[in-house]
Amino acid sequence: MSNNKLVLFDGNALIHRAYHALPPLTDRSGEIVNAVYGFTSMLLKVLEEIDPEYAAVAFDKKAPTFRHKISDVYKANRPETPEDLAPQFDKVRHLVKAFNLPLFEMDGFEADDILGTLSNQAKNTGVEVIIVTGDADVMQLVSPGVRILYPKTGRQFSDTILYGEEEVEAKFGVKPELVADYKALVGDASDNIRGVPGIGPKTAVKLLNDYGGIEEIYRNITKIEPQRIRQLLTENERAARESRVLATIVIDMPLVLDLKQCRLRQYDRSQVIELFQRLAFSSLIGKLPEQEQEQEYGGGLNSTQAMVESNKPDKCEYTVVNTPDLLEKLVGDLAKSGSFAFDTETTGLDLANSPVVGVSFSCMPGKACYIPVGHVGWEQISQLDTREVSRVLKPVMEDQSVKKIAHNAKFDIEALAGLGIEVSGLSFDTMVAAHLLGEKALGLKELAFNRLGVEMTHLKEIIGTGSKQINMSQVEVSAASEYACADADITLRLAEIFTRELKEQQLYTLFTDVEMPLLPVLISMEQAGILLDTRLLDDL
């Protein structure tokens, strides 16, 4: 770590904000986990972008705080926690512990007070503090060395803005140290803080900028004009002072910040993966922080291939087919198997302009082959001619009696059509099956993670993103083979699981008699297109 920064996460505020901002996402058991997802995505985003040396999370406790003793109506207007939100707090706590982050909470105080105390101690040691929260009250803590990362209004939950002193003053009209005084005057309906009736935001800002905080205002009460405002302040002095106490975040709790305990350390990735699998958070896998570990790959593997090797399913035998003899043997094995999974790799998703780079096959779990045909580069291994591969593959691929399995078969069939191969005998599409079984994430990588517990390599991990992105033809054959073989292998494994579940749920007949026969029809429609009467269109 290179940044001498402490990031403090406001657990309760972020959970509440995520719950109301995100749709009702569910985990594998059907329980709502949208708040857990929102908190986790924000945690991972902040750790990646800010790259702090230290981090911690603060939570409220269920017990009443000192503020409830001051005012029995404090937060009394808040509705009960929704039934589907309450269980999510413990799930977030489990995740925080799995990430090996310290968790702070204390009876009698709120998370805001913990944030105030920890940030105050940290800045006094010279550590820069960033508080991640969805609660604007925390902005009173902003000072030199302390800033607030806060969601932008009306934007996505993870779309944030960093508040320093200038930004806080622009938002409230007063400096951060007067935010609590501002609330003491105007009140806060969300916390049921009364304030001074009749004093609105504009008047409060003028009073605070002219005289200072609540103490200074009452010290100069005889000077305040007009008389109506002076009378309101005089009649409600007790309410104003009480509101000031309720709105002020404590910065001197009996709590000691141990930065050594907050230093970001190695976490149990397997435990996090297990939790993600249970929560159906496969989309967040690629955002997990890198683990520092000894180099396990040497010599012949480059970094891309090493990464692919580390993520592939256990006990696998993946091979490259790049000679005529190996190709003939593969085709013979496919014909004898009676059923196999296949997958294509192309340079893009627009098949009209994206040629096939290679094809992978698997007729036994844990075993797969890859035929490279379109990889470019000086150091690539020898590859078979596309026309020869097409000639040899055509008989088995067009044999109706040999059953084919694919994931999003429509894409792969159309891709092979570009090589002059008309696929026949398609019997199973794992994406269609997953949809029938009620799976929400239909991508192969997500299904592998959620249903098989296998963390596959995502395409962007081998081709990159942004200005450095390449296409599959530029990926080394060795790395592309591991990636493509895993696709075919996992597709075959999923088909076995989904077949059993479709039968158990009495959906198999619908799948085989309706859904699968419809696929070739859709493919033919896309290939043929739709005839338009252009004259009629011109007349409309």
C-alpha positions in Angstrom: 0.0 0.0 0.0 1.3 3.4 -0.9 -1.5 5.7 0.4 -1.4 6.9 4.0 -5.2 7.0 4.1 -7.8 5.6 6.4 -11.2 4.8 4.9 -14.1 4.6 7.3 -17.4 3.0 6.1 -20.7 4.1 7.7 -22.2 0.6 7.8 -25.8 1.4 8.7 -26.1 4.5 6.4 -24.7 2.6 3.4 -27.0 -0.4 4.0 -30.1 1.8 4.3 -29.1 3.8 1.2 -28.5 0.7 -0.9 -31.7 -0.9 0.2 -33.8 2.0 -1.1 -31.6 2.6 -4.2 -31.4 -0.9 -5.6 -34.0 -3.3 -6.9 -34.9 -6.3 -4.7 -32.1 -8.6 -5.7 -32.2 -12.1 -4.2 -29.7 -14.8 -3.2 -29.7 -18.5 -4.0 -32.4 -19.2 -1.3 -34.7 -16.3 -2.5 -33.9 -13.9 0.3 -33.6 -10.2 -0.5 -29.9 -9.1 -0.5 -30.0 -5.8 -2.4 -28.5 -3.9 0.5 -25.7 -6.4 1.0 -24.9 -6.2 -2.7 -24.9 -2.4 -2.6 -22.7 -2.2 0.4 -20.3 -4.8 -1.0 -20.0 -3.2 -4.4 -19.3 0.2 -2.7 -16.7 -1.4 -0.5 -14.9 -3.0 -3.4 -15.1 0.2 -5.5 -13.7 2.4 -2.8 -10.8 0.0 -1.9 -9.8 -0.2 -5.6 -10.1 3.5 -6.4 -8.7 5.0 -3.2 -6.2 2.3 -2.4 -6.0 3.1 1.3 -3.5 1.7 3.8 -6.2 1.4 6.5 -9.9 0.7 6.6 -12.6 0.0 9.1 -16.4 -0.2 9.3 -18.7 1.5 11.9 -22.2 0.2 12.9 -25.1 1.3 15.0 -26.2 -1.0 17.9 -29.8 -1.7 18.7 -29.6 -0.3 22.2 -30.8 3.3 22.8 -28.1 6.0 22.7 -27.4 9.0 25.0 -29.5 11.1 22.6 -32.6 9.1 23.5 -32.0 9.9 27.1 -31.9 13.6 26.2 -35.1 13.5 24.0 -37.6 10.6 24.2 -38.9 11.6 20.7 -35.5 11.4 19.1 -35.9 9.3 15.9 -39.3 8.2 17.3 -41.0 9.0 13.9 -38.9 6.5 12.0 -40.8 3.4 10.7 -39.9 -0.1 11.7 -37.0 -1.6 9.8 -38.6 -3.5 6.8 -38.7 -7.3 7.3 -36.5 -8.0 4.3 -33.9 -5.4 5.3 -33.3 -6.5 9.0 -31.6 -9.8 8.1 -29.2 -8.0 5.7 -27.3 -6.3 8.5 -25.9 -9.6 9.8 -25.0 -10.6 6.3 -23.0 -7.4 5.9 -21.2 -8.0 9.2 -20.2 -11.5 8.0 -18.8 -10.1 4.8 -16.9 -7.4 6.7 -15.3 -10.1 8.9 -14.5 -12.2 5.9 -12.6 -9.3 4.4 -10.7 -9.1 7.6 -11.8 -5.5 8.3 -12.2 -4.2 11.9 -15.8 -3.6 12.9 -16.6 -0.9 15.5 -19.8 -0.5 17.4 -20.6 0.6 21.0 -23.7 0.7 23.2 -25.0 4.2 23.9 -23.5 5.7 20.7 -24.3 5.8 17.0 -22.1 4.9 14.1 -21.7 8.6 13.4 -20.0 9.1 16.8 -17.6 6.2 16.1 -16.8 7.9 12.7 -16.2 11.2 14.5 -14.0 9.8 17.2 -11.9 7.6 14.9 -11.5 10.3 12.2 -10.5 12.8 14.9 -7.8 10.5 16.3 -6.6 9.5 12.8 -6.1 13.1 11.5 -4.2 13.9 14.7 -1.6 11.3 13.7 -1.3 12.7 10.2 -3.4 10.1 8.4 -5.8 11.4 5.8 -9.3 10.2 6.4 -12.1 9.5 4.0 -15.6 8.7 5.4 -17.9 6.7 3.1 -21.5 7.4 4.0 -25.0 8.1 2.8 -25.8 10.3 5.8 -25.3 14.1 5.1 -25.1 14.7 8.9 -21.6 13.3 8.8 -20.5 16.3 6.7 -20.0 18.3 10.0 -16.8 16.1 10.4 -15.2 17.5 7.3 -12.0 19.4 8.1 -8.4 19.6 6.9 -7.5 16.0 6.6 -11.0 14.6 6.7 -13.3 14.3 3.6 -16.6 12.6 2.9 -17.4 10.3 0.0 -21.2 10.7 -0.6 -23.6 9.3 -3.2 -24.6 11.9 -5.9 -28.3 12.9 -5.7 -30.4 11.1 -8.3 -27.6 9.0 -9.6 -26.6 5.4 -9.3 -25.8 4.3 -5.7 -22.1 3.8 -6.5 -21.8 7.2 -8.2 -20.2 9.4 -5.6 -18.7 12.8 -5.0 -15.9 13.7 -2.6 -16.8 16.5 -0.2 -14.2 18.8 1.3 -14.7 22.0 3.1 -15.7 24.0 0.0 -18.2 21.4 -1.2 -19.9 21.2 2.2 -20.2 25.0 2.4 -21.7 25.0 -1.1 -24.2 22.4 -0.1 -25.3 23.9 3.3 -24.4 27.5 3.0 -22.2 27.3 6.1 -18.8 25.8 7.0 -18.7 22.2 8.2 -18.2 23.1 11.8 -21.6 24.9 11.7 -23.6 22.1 10.1 -24.8 20.9 13.6 -25.8 24.5 14.4 -27.7 24.7 11.1 -29.7 21.6 12.0 -30.3 23.0 15.5 -32.0 26.0 13.9 -33.9 24.4 11.0 -34.5 21.0 12.6 -34.2 17.6 11.0 -37.4 15.7 10.3 -35.6 12.4 9.6 -34.2 12.4 13.2 -37.2 14.1 14.7 -35.0 17.0 15.9 -37.4 20.0 16.4 -35.1 22.9 15.8 -36.6 26.4 16.1 -40.1 26.7 14.6 -40.3 29.4 12.0 -36.6 29.5 11.2 -35.9 28.3 7.6 -32.7 27.5 5.8 -32.1 31.0 4.4 -32.6 32.6 7.8 -30.4 30.0 9.5 -27.6 30.5 7.1 -27.7 34.3 7.5 -27.7 34.0 11.3 -24.8 31.5 11.4 -22.7 33.5 8.9 -23.4 36.8 10.7 -22.9 35.6 14.3 -21.5 32.1 14.4 -22.9 29.0 16.2 -25.8 28.7 18.6 -23.8 30.0 21.6 -22.7 33.1 19.7 -26.3 33.7 18.4 -27.7 33.7 22.0 -24.8 35.8 23.2 -25.8 38.4 20.7 -29.6 37.8 20.9 -30.3 41.5 21.6 -28.7 42.5 18.3 -30.7 40.2 16.1 -33.2 41.7 13.7 -36.0 41.7 12.8 -37.8 41.5 16.1 -39.9 38.5 14.9 -36.7 36.3 14.5 -35.4 37.5 17.8 -38.6 36.5 19.5 -38.7 33.0 17.9 -35.1 32.4 19.1 -35.9 33.6 22.6 -39.0 31.6 23.0 -37.3 28.4 21.7 -33.9 28.7 23.2 -34.2 25.5 25.1 -35.3 23.6 22.0 -32.4 25.2 20.0 -29.8 24.2 22.5 -31.2 20.7 22.9 -31.3 20.3 19.1 -27.7 21.4 19.0 -26.7 18.6 21.3 -28.7 16.0 19.4 -27.3 17.0 16.1 -23.6 17.2 17.2 -21.5 14.1 16.5 -19.3 13.0 19.4 -15.6 13.0 18.6 -14.2 11.9 22.0 -15.9 8.5 22.7 -14.0 6.1 25.0 -12.6 4.4 22.0 -9.0 4.0 20.9 -8.0 3.8 17.2 -5.3 1.2 16.6 -4.1 1.8 13.1 -2.2 -1.5 13.1 -5.5 -3.3 13.5 -7.0 -1.3 10.6 -4.2 -2.0 8.2 -5.5 -3.8 5.2 -4.3 -7.4 5.4 -4.7 -10.6 3.6 -8.2 -11.9 3.7 -9.7 -15.4 3.4 -10.6 -15.3 -0.3 -12.1 -18.8 -0.2 -14.4 -17.6 2.6 -15.4 -14.5 0.6 -16.0 -16.7 -2.5 -18.2 -19.0 -0.5 -20.3 -16.1 0.8 -20.5 -14.6 -2.7 -21.7 -18.0 -4.0 -24.4 -18.2 -1.4 -25.4 -14.6 -2.1 -25.3 -15.0 -5.9 -22.8 -12.2 -6.2 -20.9 -13.7 -9.1 -20.7 -10.3 -10.9 -18.5 -9.0 -8.0 -15.9 -11.8 -8.3 -13.7 -9.9 -10.7 -13.7 -6.8 -8.4 -12.1 -8.7 -5.4 -8.7 -7.2 -4.3 -5.7 -9.0 -5.5 -4.1 -11.5 -3.1 -0.4 -11.2 -2.5 1.1 -14.6 -3.0 4.2 -16.4 -4.1 4.7 -16.9 -7.8 3.3 -20.3 -8.6 3.9 -20.2 -12.3 7.3 -20.1 -14.0 9.1 -20.7 -17.2 6.7 -21.4 -20.0 3.5 -19.5 -18.7 3.0 -15.8 -19.2 0.9 -13.8 -16.7 -2.3 -14.2 -18.7 -2.0 -17.9 -19.0 -1.1 -18.2 -15.4 -4.2 -16.4 -14.4 -6.3 -18.6 -16.6 -4.7 -21.7 -15.2 -5.4 -20.6 -11.6 -9.1 -20.1 -12.3 -9.9 -23.2 -14.3 -11.9 -26.1 -12.8 -9.8 -28.7 -10.9 -8.4 -31.9 -12.4 -8.9 -30.8 -16.0 -7.1 -32.0 -19.2 -7.3 -29.3 -21.8 -5.4 -29.8 -25.1 -4.7 -27.8 -28.3 -5.5 -29.5 -31.6 -3.2 -28.1 -34.2 -2.2 -31.0 -36.4 -4.2 -33.1 -38.9 -3.8 -36.3 -36.9 -5.0 -34.6 -33.7 -8.0 -33.2 -35.6 -8.9 -36.6 -37.1 -8.7 -38.2 -33.7 -10.9 -35.5 -32.1 -13.6 -35.9 -34.7 -13.5 -39.6 -34.2 -13.9 -39.2 -30.4 -16.8 -36.7 -30.9 -18.6 -39.1 -33.2 -18.2 -42.1 -30.8 -19.3 -40.0 -27.8 -22.9 -39.5 -29.2 -23.1 -36.2 -27.4 -20.7 -33.3 -26.8 -20.5 -29.6 -25.9 -19.0 -27.0 -28.2 -18.1 -23.3 -28.0 -16.7 -20.8 -30.5 -14.3 -17.9 -30.0 -14.6 -14.9 -32.3 -13.0 -11.5 -32.5 -16.2 -9.8 -31.4 -20.0 -10.1 -31.0 -20.9 -8.8 -34.4 -20.6 -12.0 -36.4 -20.9 -10.2 -39.7 -17.5 -8.6 -39.0 -16.1 -11.0 -36.4 -14.5 -14.2 -37.8 -14.1 -17.4 -35.8 -10.7 -17.6 -34.0 -11.2 -21.1 -32.6 -13.6 -23.9 -31.6 -13.6 -25.9 -28.4 -15.2 -29.3 -27.6 -15.9 -31.4 -24.6 -17.5 -34.9 -24.5 -16.4 -35.7 -21.0 -16.3 -33.6 -17.8 -12.8 -32.4 -17.1 -11.6 -33.0 -20.6 -11.7 -30.6 -23.6 -9.9 -29.7 -26.8 -9.4 -26.4 -28.6 -8.8 -25.9 -32.4 -7.2 -22.6 -33.0 -7.7 -21.2 -36.6 -7.4 -17.5 -36.4 -4.8 -16.4 -33.9 -2.2 -13.9 -35.1 1.3 -12.9 -34.0 4.9 -13.9 -34.6 5.1 -16.2 -31.6 1.8 -18.1 -32.1 2.1 -21.9 -32.5 1.2 -23.5 -35.8 -2.5 -23.6 -36.6 -4.7 -25.6 -39.0 -6.1 -24.0 -42.1 -9.7 -22.9 -41.6 -10.9 -24.7 -44.8 -9.4 -28.0 -43.6 -10.9 -27.7 -40.2 -14.3 -27.0 -41.7 -14.0 -29.9 -44.1 -13.2 -32.4 -41.3 -15.7 -31.1 -38.8 -18.7 -30.8 -41.1 -19.7 -34.5 -41.0 -19.9 -34.8 -37.2 -21.3 -31.3 -36.8 -24.0 -31.9 -39.4 -24.9 -35.4 -38.1 -28.4 -35.3 -36.6 -27.7 -38.4 -34.5 -24.8 -36.9 -32.6 -26.3 -34.6 -30.0 -24.8 -31.1 -29.5 -24.8 -29.0 -26.3 -24.0 -25.3 -26.2 -24.5 -22.2 -24.1 -26.3 -19.5 -26.1 -26.2 -21.9 -29.0 -27.7 -19.4 -31.4 -24.5 -17.4 -31.4 -22.2 -20.4 -31.8 -24.3 -21.9 -34.6 -24.3 -18.7 -36.5 -20.6 -18.4 -36.0 -19.9 -21.8 -37.4 -22.2 -21.0 -40.4 -19.6 -18.5 -41.3 -17.2 -21.4 -41.8 -19.7 -23.2 -43.9 -20.8 -25.6 -41.2 -24.5 -26.1 -40.7 -25.0 -27.5 -37.1 -27.6 -30.3 -36.8 -28.6 -32.3 -33.7 -28.7 -29.4 -31.2 -30.2 -31.0 -28.1 -29.4 -28.7 -25.2 -28.8 -25.0 -24.6 -27.7 -24.4 -21.0 -28.7 -20.7 -21.2 -32.3 -21.6 -22.2 -32.4 -24.3 -19.5 -31.1 -21.8 -16.9 -33.8 -19.4 -17.8 -36.5 -22.0 -17.5 -35.1 -23.0 -14.1 -35.5 -19.4 -12.8 -31.8 -18.4 -12.8 -31.4 -14.7 -12.7 -27.8 -14.5 -14.0 -27.6 -16.4 -17.3 -24.0 -15.9 -18.3 -21.8 -19.0 -18.3 -19.3 -17.6 -15.8 -22.1 -16.7 -13.4 -23.8 -20.1 -13.7 -20.5 -21.8 -13.2 -19.9 -19.9 -10.0 -23.5 -20.1 -8.7 -24.2 -23.7 -9.6 -20.8 -25.4 -9.7 -18.8 -23.3 -7.3 -16.2 -22.8 -10.1 -14.6 -19.3 -10.5 -14.0 -19.0 -14.2 -11.8 -16.5 -16.0 -13.8 -13.6 -17.5 -13.0 -12.5 -21.1 -11.9 -9.1 -20.0 -9.2 -10.7 -17.9 -7.4 -12.0 -21.0 -8.2 -9.4 -23.6 -8.1 -6.3 -21.3 -10.3 -3.2 -21.3 -10.3 0.3 -22.6 -7.4 1.5 -24.8 -5.4 -1.6 -24.0 -8.0 -4.0 -25.1 -7.2 -6.6 -27.7 -9.4 -9.1 -29.4 -9.3 -12.9 -29.1 -7.2 -13.4 -32.2 -4.3 -11.6 -30.5 -4.4 -13.7 -27.4 -1.7 -16.4 -27.2 -3.1 -19.8 -28.2 -2.0 -21.4 -24.9 -4.1 -18.9 -22.9 -7.1 -18.9 -25.3 -7.1 -22.7 -25.2 -7.5 -22.8 -21.4 -10.3 -20.2 -21.6 -12.2 -21.8 -24.5 -11.8 -25.4 -23.2 -13.2 -24.3 -19.8 -16.3 -22.9 -21.6 -17.0 -26.2 -23.3 -16.2 -28.2 -20.2 -18.5 -26.2 -17.9 -21.3 -26.2 -20.5 -21.2 -30.0 -20.5 -21.3 -30.1 -16.7 -24.1 -27.7 -16.4 -26.2 -29.6 -19.0 -26.0 -32.7 -16.7 -27.2 -30.7 -13.7 -29.9 -28.8 -15.6 -31.3 -32.0 -17.2 -31.9 -33.5 -13.8 -33.5 -30.4 -12.4 -35.7 -29.9 -15.5 -37.0 -33.4 -15.0 -37.5 -32.9 -11.2 -39.5 -29.7 -11.8 -41.5 -31.3 -14.7 -40.1 -28.8 -17.2 -38.2 -31.2 -19.4 -41.0 -31.7 -21.9 -41.4 -28.0 -22.3 -37.7 -27.6 -22.8 -37.3 -30.5 -25.3 -40.6 -30.1 -27.2 -41.0 -26.3 -27.3 -37.9 -24.3 -26.4 -35.2 -26.3 -28.2 -37.1 -26.8 -31.5 -37.7 -23.0 -31.5 -34.0 -22.2 -31.6 -33.3 -23.3 -35.3 -36.4 -21.3 -36.3 -35.1 -18.2 -34.6 -31.7 -18.7 -36.2 -33.3 -19.1 -39.7 -35.4 -15.9 -39.1 -32.3 -13.9 -38.2 -30.3 -15.3 -41.2 -33.1 -14.7 -43.7 -34.1 -11.3 -42.3 -37.5 -9.7 -42.7 -38.8 -8.5 -46.0 -40.0 -4.9 -45.9 -42.4 -3.2 -48.3 -40.4 0.0 -48.8 -43.1 1.5 -51.0 -45.6 1.2 -48.2 -43.1 2.6 -45.7 -42.6 5.6 -48.0 -46.3 6.2 -48.2 -46.7 6.2 -44.4 
